[in-house]
Amino acid sequence: QVQLVESGGGLVQAGGSLRLSCVASGSAFSINSMGWYRQAPGKQRELVAIIGSGSSTTYAKSVKGRVTISRDNAKNTVYLQMISLKPEDTAVYYCNVVAKIGFAVLPYWGQGTQVTVSS
């Protein structure tokens, strides 16, 4: 099992910035990809950004240029630096990790952290 703990959400004014963090813990696992998704009220969960084991990155079109995803493999941590935030970025942000435990490769989700951007 892998446990994910997110932090860094909060209330910010439009144009502001936030940095989200997600720490993965557990035993006998290795991490493949790490990523962030978000879900706004009444909407489906959507991808924000993913970083692969080789540090390749993918960003949603809606956040490209305003968001940077990075990871610290030694700390099993993934970060999401967000700048120039807009009210439409308001959502619960979820950390996602794809981890290998033995022969199994499974996705794990954090509990979510609220990001609210006021206009």
C-alpha positions in Angstrom: 0.0 0.0 0.0 1.0 3.6 -0.7 -0.3 6.5 1.3 -0.3 10.0 -0.1 -0.5 13.2 1.9 -1.1 16.5 0.1 -0.6 20.0 1.4 -0.4 23.6 0.2 -3.9 24.3 -0.8 -5.8 27.4 0.3 -7.5 30.6 -0.6 -5.7 33.0 -2.9 -6.6 36.0 -5.0 -6.6 35.9 -8.7 -3.1 36.4 -10.1 -1.6 34.8 -7.0 0.4 31.7 -6.7 0.3 28.4 -4.7 2.6 25.4 -4.3 1.1 22.0 -3.7 3.1 19.1 -2.3 2.3 15.4 -2.1 4.4 12.9 -0.1 4.1 9.2 -0.8 4.9 6.7 1.9 4.6 3.0 2.3 6.9 -0.1 2.1 8.5 -1.9 -0.8 7.3 0.2 -3.6 8.7 2.2 -6.5 7.1 5.1 -8.2 6.4 5.3 -11.9 4.5 8.5 -12.6 3.3 11.2 -10.3 0.6 13.7 -11.1 -2.0 16.1 -10.1 -5.7 16.1 -11.1 -8.5 18.5 -10.1 -12.2 18.4 -9.7 -14.4 21.5 -9.6 -18.0 21.3 -8.3 -20.3 19.7 -10.8 -17.4 18.7 -13.1 -15.5 15.6 -13.8 -12.0 15.1 -12.4 -9.4 16.3 -15.0 -5.7 16.0 -15.4 -3.6 19.0 -14.5 -0.1 17.7 -14.9 1.9 14.4 -14.9 5.6 13.8 -14.5 7.1 10.4 -15.5 9.9 8.5 -13.9 12.3 10.0 -16.4 10.9 13.5 -15.5 9.0 13.9 -18.7 6.0 16.2 -18.2 2.6 16.6 -19.6 0.3 19.6 -18.9 -3.3 20.3 -19.5 -3.8 22.9 -22.1 -5.7 25.1 -19.6 -2.8 25.4 -17.2 0.2 25.2 -19.6 2.6 28.1 -19.0 1.1 28.8 -15.5 1.9 25.5 -13.8 5.1 23.6 -13.2 5.2 20.0 -11.9 8.4 18.6 -10.4 9.4 15.7 -8.2 12.0 14.8 -5.7 12.6 11.1 -6.0 14.7 10.9 -2.8 11.7 12.3 -0.8 9.0 10.5 -2.8 7.4 13.9 -3.3 5.7 15.7 -6.1 5.2 19.4 -6.3 2.8 21.6 -8.3 3.8 25.2 -8.6 0.9 27.4 -9.8 1.2 31.0 -10.8 -1.2 33.6 -12.3 -4.1 31.7 -10.8 -7.6 32.3 -12.1 -11.0 31.8 -10.5 -11.6 28.9 -12.9 -8.6 27.1 -11.2 -10.8 26.7 -8.1 -11.1 23.0 -7.4 -10.1 20.1 -5.2 -6.7 19.1 -6.3 -5.8 15.4 -6.0 -2.3 13.8 -6.1 -2.0 10.6 -8.1 0.9 8.2 -8.0 1.3 5.1 -10.1 3.4 2.7 -8.0 4.9 -0.7 -8.5 4.6 -3.1 -5.6 5.9 -6.5 -6.4 4.5 -7.4 -9.8 1.5 -5.1 -9.5 1.4 -1.6 -10.9 -1.4 0.4 -9.3 -2.7 4.0 -9.0 -3.1 5.6 -5.7 -4.9 8.9 -4.8 -4.5 11.4 -2.1 -7.4 12.8 -0.1 -7.4 16.1 -2.0 -6.6 19.7 -1.1 -8.9 22.6 -1.8 -7.7 25.5 -3.9 -9.9 28.5 -4.0 -9.1 31.5 -6.2 -11.1 34.6 -5.6 -11.7 37.2 -8.2 
